[in-house]
């Protein structure tokens, strides 16, 4: 199982929306690098859900539950989607903020820090372990 991080504007689609729906198409990604990340997703991979636009924090987790495929609704024909199932929302006091990531000094090369506009990225084992230690146990 691999870990990824996917950003979403909570005004557009939040962890609460994912929780309510249970599963969603993860779509709306138009950057070629981020699209390549979605294309690499495998069923069972975990996705840290990151709220952007002010909150700037990892707020929960989802799981990839479908094989990625071309987004039939993308007029440009470049985007890919995959279904993501809700796993959990982290308590507010356990959510990992961008500020904490930066202040740790450990992840200056991680795309969340280095490429702030990138919406979807693979997580290194070191970053994954660091986040999981901060959020506590994650339901299986």
Secondary structure, DSSP 4 states (H G I P E B T S, - for coil): --EEEEEEETTTS-HHHHHHHSEEEE-----HHHHHHHHH--TT-EEEEEEETT--EEEEEEEE-S--EE-TT-TTS--EEEEEEEEEE--GGGPEEHHHHHHHSS-TTSHHHH-TT--EEEPPHHHHHHHHHHH-----
